[in-house]
């Protein structure tokens, strides 16, 4: 499993999770990876972090951590089942296509991890900048569709 973050300004860290993501593991990633990234990219505290509705994201210890750090960045309220609003889903799709386009299959988990990291760190800044810039339009489209599916 991969966890990653990005902003208009830069790709953030990507983390390879060796086990199923539980609240404690997720909190460690948020504290160790997201927190310094947000402080570096958005030091004025006006950043907004978007996550989906995964159970580990909604755990009490995670939400309390975000509450303690609201002066540093804000956690976006997230409606359930809203993939059209999540730009990270597009990045995962692109990474999957690039991985499948490679000529040789991954012989082991280590190679798969290395290939995923290589793809992540070579993503085009234009792509993730367009994804961030598309958010106002995405939100408007979802509102217009009354929460229904929209075109990406």
Secondary structure as UniProt FT lines:
FT   STRAND          2..6
FT   STRAND          11..16
FT   HELIX           23..29
FT   HELIX           30..34
FT   HELIX           35..41
FT   TURN            43..44
FT   STRAND          47..49
FT   HELIX           55..58
FT   HELIX           60..68
FT   TURN            69..72
FT   STRAND          73..75
FT   HELIX           83..85
FT   HELIX           87..101
FT   HELIX           109..121
FT   HELIX           125..133
FT   HELIX           135..144
FT   TURN            145..147
//
